[in-house]
């Protein structure tokens, strides 16, 4: 029975089912990696308030996106830190709001996370997966009083890391679809996993009958 238990633990580790080594450290979740990419892209925006201007700013998202809330929250922190007096989102039907201050319009071009390359450190164990978080956005900063765009550009960033395949499910959160892609298995993965399952069954049966004969 001891042989069977030891063998089972070894096979679990081979399949990536065992505990993750402390050497792996703490990994950011998928949504945290996307957040990093958005912050880097936002840092490229020229959003300093003009000298001597009434520093009142509202933020408008030009397109619908599941990640709009994430981008808007990061931008709010950035513009407040830059010295703007953040106002509620401008309403085009409100002539008072439309005629005063500044507006930051933003359109999300590409934002989310995908899985890149995957490989094994050894023949059948130690599978690693590359994560790629991308953020690409177009913005313009308009002085409403002057009817003039004072800054406009496309900003983008990409953050990559590599994680053990066994951690992929725990780092993803289904409620954030833009950061939870499906991890496709390669043909080699299917062969390896199928072969390991057959090997597990065969060896466990052998050990079971060996122990019965020995007893």
Beta strands, then each sheet from edge to edge (+ up, - down):
strand 1: 56-61
strand 2: 85-86
strand 3: 102-120
strand 4: 127-143
strand 5: 148-164
sheet 1: 2+ 1+ 3+ 4- 5+
end
